[in-house]
């Protein structure tokens, strides 16, 4: 059961999604007592928000490799958990070839088991934080308020695990959605939708969201035109260049000035096209039947047309049709990364005059917020809003990277007496056993082929 009243704690985790689960599990693993950490958010399940997005997308696998797990330590990987749970070496073999993608139901089952064991929900205050005030004193700390400006607690250290910003649309599609006649024909990949058999759809983008939409439309009997702004990226399971993944890549990027870093990210962070057996077969059959086409270009305008939507196209990479008549358009263009689109971040930026560049918070290499983050009273950001520092920040591996760094810093600042190695090993094995049992309980029909 969640907390009934606000309380003062050592560490506040603002957010109730995947990042909060990793930060809380890491704190438990290092030895923070349960009452010293408070999670803020209305959801009783840390996978609820992600589950809604994945459901709308029809996503069945994670884009991450074996790192897509929520255990506080690296071992076992998700491939090892999967092999242990199902008594099969197949996940290990796929992982060695770089072709292992955990199923979404499996990952959600593991996450539920881990958070239940560490008491995540028992230490959650079911309010969404609307404001954070820095207070100088002995010691320095933060005061948190909910969205109705009611007191929600105090904490010496705060990490903002706010999740994604609002859904992003290309400008021409955002403008066209204001037309009532087009509103239900132009949707985002992460919104609920239905494909009409025999219809024709443009899917804008080329990441995992786009791939899911290609397959969903083709499986429904529709035709698909994939529209990408830039030439088609190399086939990859990840949306971030592999050279930027992990600790070494993140630390290398931190040494690059922000303006050059953003240019580098724009060049290297591309939409990956995961290659699974079922998707590959679907795409080959659709190409052969003339139901799948790929174009490189941008939408200049969207107006009502005889099929539903008439699109005007342009391209800097070769000829494209001037107009395209389709049943509907799906924008697989993800989420806005601008900090100004998130009310809490915008209030902090305006009140404390926080530095931003191109709409993004300028963070320190440890993801701390300049002007508010101090060694003895930290304020850090994780997730997509830490993207310029941790390029894969919105993946499970990136969330884990920031969570570990933040919690370790807090432990050092507080002089925490950490769990002994045997105690950490017992906790890790207990969590791994619970996770394997949960994965084993996922029905066969829910697992991706």
N, C-alpha and C positions, 0 to 999 in steps of 0.2 A: 504494500500500500504506500502511496506517496505521502509526503510530509503535509501536515495540516497547517503549520504556521511557519513564518519566516524564521531563519536562524542565522547566526554568525558562524562562518566556517573559514578554514584556511584557504580553500580553493573553491572557486565557482566556475562551473562549466555552463556557459550560456548557449543553450541549444539542446535539442532532444533527438538528434539524428545519429547517423553512423559515427561522426566524429566524436560526439559526446560519449558514445559507448567505448571507443578506443581510449579516450583520455581517462575515463573512469576505471576501466580495466587495468590500465597502466598504473594508475595511482594505487589501486588495490594490490597489485603485484609488487610494487616497491615498498609497501607497508604503511600507507596512509590509513588511519582508522576510518571506518565508514562515516562517522559523524563529522569528519574534517573536510569532506567534499560534498558539495551540493550541486545537483544538476537542475537546470531551469528549463521548463518547457511543458506544454499541455499534454503531450502524447505519452501514453503508457508503454508504447512499443517503439524502440529506436529505429526500427525498420519500416514504420508506417508510411512516412513520407516517401522514402525511396520505393516502397512497394507500390504506391499509387502511380508514381512516374513509370516504373517498370511495367505495370499493368497496362497503362495507356499506350505504352510503346510496344507492348507484346514482347518485351525482352525476356529471353530465357537463359542467357549466359552473361557472366561478368566479362568485361573486356580485359581485366587484370589477369595475370597468370596466377601461380600458386600463392602469391602474397595476399590474395583477397580473403584473408581470414581475420578474426577478431580476437584471437588469443594474444595475451600481452607479450609473450616471447615469440621469437621467429619460428621455433620448432614446436610441433610439426607444421609443415606447410599445408595448404588446403589439399593439394594433391595427395599428400601422405595421410591426411585425415580421411579423405575419400577412399583411398585404398584400404585403410584400416577398417573403416565402417562397413565396406562392401566386400571385404576379403578378396580384392581383385588387384592385380598389378597394373591393369590398364591405365588408371590415372597417372601412375608413375612413369609409364612408358611415354604417354602423351606429353607429360611435363618435361621429360628429357629432350624431346623434339621441339620444345617451345610451342606446343599445340594444345596445352591444357587450359580450358576455360571453365571455371566452376559454374554449376547451374545456379540460377537465382534462388529457387526453392531451397537448395542445399545451404547456400550462404545465409539465407534468412533463418533457417533452422539452427545453424551454428550460432548465429548472433543471439537468438532468443535464449539458447542454452547458456551461453557465456554470461550475458547480462543478468539472467536469473540467479546464477551462482554467486556473482560478485555483489548483488544487492543494488544494482543500478536504480531500479524503480523505487526501492525503499528510501532512497536518498534524493528523490526528485521532488522539487517544489513545483506544483503544476500551474505555473504562471509563465507567460512570455515576458521577457525583460524588455522594457521600453526605454530605459535610461540608466546610465551608469555615471556616478559622480566620483571623481578623484578627491580624496580627503587627505591632506597632509597632517601628520600627527605622530604619535608614538604608540603603536607603529603606523606607518602609512598604510592606507587601505582604500577600498572602494565601497560605496553604498549603492545598492541595486534597487530599482523601482520597476514595477510592472507597467503594462501599457496604460493602466488607469491612474498612473502616478502614485500608486500605493507602495509603501515600504515592502521590499521583498528580501532583505537581508544584507549582511556585510560580508566581505571577504578580503583577505590580504592579496590574493592573486586571482586573476580572471582570465579565462581563455574563451574567445568568441568562436563557437562552432555553429555558425548561423546557417550553414547549408547554401544552396544556390540562390541567386537573385531571381528576378522575374524572367519569364520566357522571352527570348529574343526573336524578332522578325526582321528580315530585310526591309529597308524603308518603303519600297513600293508595295510590299504585302501588308505592312502595318497600316499604310494609308488606305488600301483597298478594303481592309477588314471593317472600316467604318461604314461601308456601304451595306445596308441590311440585306441586299440581294446577294452579296458575296460572303457575308460573315460566316455562314456554315460551310462554305466551300474552300476556305483558306484557314487551315488549322496548323497548330504546332504539333510536332511529333509526340510531345509529352502530354497532349490533350486527348481525351477520348474521341474515337472516330470509327467510321465504318466505310469499307470500300465496296462499291457497286460492281458486281460481275459485269464484264464487258465495258466498264468505264476506262478512262485514261487519266493518269495522275502524274503530275510533276512532283518529284521529291527533291528539295533543295538541300544540298549538303552531301557529305560522303563519309561521315563517321559511323559509329556503331548504331546511332539512332536512325540514320538514313538506311543502313543495311537492313535493320529490322523492318522498316517501312517498305522497302523494296519487296522483301519476302512476304510480308503480310498482304500487300496489294496483289502480288502475283498469285499467292495461294488462294485469294478470293476470286480469281479469274479476271483481274483487271490488267491493263497494260501500264508500264511505268517508263517515264523519262527521268533519268537522273541528271540533275543540273548542278554543276559545281562551278564556283567562281574561278578556281585555279585548275591547272592540269591535274589529272587523276593521281593521287598519291600512291606510293608503293603499298602493296598488301601488307598489313600488319595487324596484330591483335590489340595494339595500344594506340591511344590517341596522341601520345607524346613520344618524340624521338627517343630511342632507347639510350642514347648517350646522355640524356638529361635525367634519367630515372635513378632512384636510389640516392644514398648519402653523398657519394662523390660528385654526381652530376649536379645535385642541388647546391653543394658547396662551391663548385666551379662557377655556377651561374651567379651566385651571390657576389662574386668579385667583379662583375660587369656592371658599369653604371646603368641606372634604370632606363634611360632613353635608348641606349644600345641593347639593353636586355629585352625590352619590349619588341624591338625590331627582330632580334634573334628568335624570340618566341614565335613571332608571326611567321618566320621562315621555317622553323623546325616543328612547331606543334601543328600537326595536320590531322585530319580525320583518318583513322585507321579502318581498314576493311577486314574484319575477322574472317578467317577461312574455316568454316566447319563443314562437315560432310553434307549435312542437309541443305545448308545455304548454297554450297557450291553446286549441288545437283539442281536445285531450283533455278539458279541463275543460268546454268548451261541450257536447260530446257527452255527457259524463257527467251534467251537470245536466239536459239534455233527456231523458235516459233514466231520471232519478230515482235515479241511483247516487251522487250527491254531495250532501251537505247540510252546512251550516255552523251551528254553535251557539256561543253565548257563555256559558260557565259553567265550573264546576270539578268535579272528581271528589271526592266525599266518601268513597266506599268502593268496593272492588272485591271481589267474591265469585264463587265458581263459579256458573255459570248454565247454562240449557238449551242455549245456543249456544256456550258456552265460558266467557264472562265476563259477569257482571251488574254494571253500574255504577250507583251512586247519584249523582245530579247535583244541583247547586244553582247559582243564578246571582243576581247583584245587578243584572243588566242586562235582566231580562225573563224570561218563562216558559220553562222547559225541561222535558223529560220527567223525572219523578221517578226512573225506572229506564230503563236501556238495555241490551238483550241483544245482545252482539256476539261475533264469533269471536275477536277479539284486540284488544290496545291497543298502539299505538306512541307512545312519549314522544319527541317531537321537541323536547326541552327543553334540549338542549345539555349543557354541562359545568358543574361546580361552579366558581365563581370564588373560593371561600374559599381563602386562602393556607394555612389550617390543614389542608387536605386533601392538601397536597404535603409529603412527609416532609422534604426538604431545607429548605424554607421554614419548616416548623414548628420544626425544630431551631434554626434561626437566630433565630426569634422567641423561643423559650423561653430560649436561652442568652444572647442579647444584649438581651433585653427590648425587642424592636423594637415600635414602635407599630402597632397594628391598630385598625380600626374596621369594625364589621359584617363581621368575618372577613377584611377586606382589608388588605394592607399599606398604611400611610400613606407614600406616596412623595413625594419632592421633585418640583418641576416638571420637572426633567431626568431623572426616573425613578430617581434615586439612592435608596439605602436609608439613611434617617437613622440616625446613630450608627456606621455602617460605611463610608459613602461619603465620600471626601475628594478635594479637587481633584487631589492628586498620586497618589492611589491609589483609583480609582473602583470602586464596586460598584453596578451598576444592574440593573434588571429590564425585560424586554421581553415582548411577547405579551399574553395575556389578563389576566395578573396586574398589568399596567400600565394596565388599563382605566380606573380613575378619573382618570388623568392623560391618557391617549391613548385616547379612546373607541372608536376603530376599531383598537385595538392588536392584535387577533387577526386582522386582515386583512393581506394582503401590503403594502398601502400604509402601514398603521400600524406594521408590523414595520420597514419601511424607514425611517420617520420616526425611530424610536428608535435603530436601528442607526447611522444617519448622525450623529445627535447624540452618541451615546456614542463612536463611533470618532473623530469630530472633536475631542471633549474630550480623549481619550487622546493624539491626535496633538499637541495643544497642550501638554498636560502633559509629554510626552516631548521636546518640541522637535524633532519629526520633520521631516526634510528631505523635503518632499512631491515626488511625481512632477511633472515639468513638464507644462504644458498639452498640448504635442504628444504626450508619452508617455501621458497619460491618454486622449487622443483615440484613439491607436493601440490601446490596450487595449480601450476601449469598442467601437470598430469591429470589432476581432477577435472580441470576445465576441458582438456582434450578428450577425456573419456566421456564427459557429458555431451560434448559437441559431436563425437562419433556416434553416440547413441541417437542423438537428434537427427543426424544425417541419415542414419540407417532407417529411420522412420519415415523418410520422404517416400511417397508412393512412386513406383517405377514410371507410371505414366506422366509424372511431373518432371522427369529428368530429360534434359536435352539429348538429342541423338548426336 
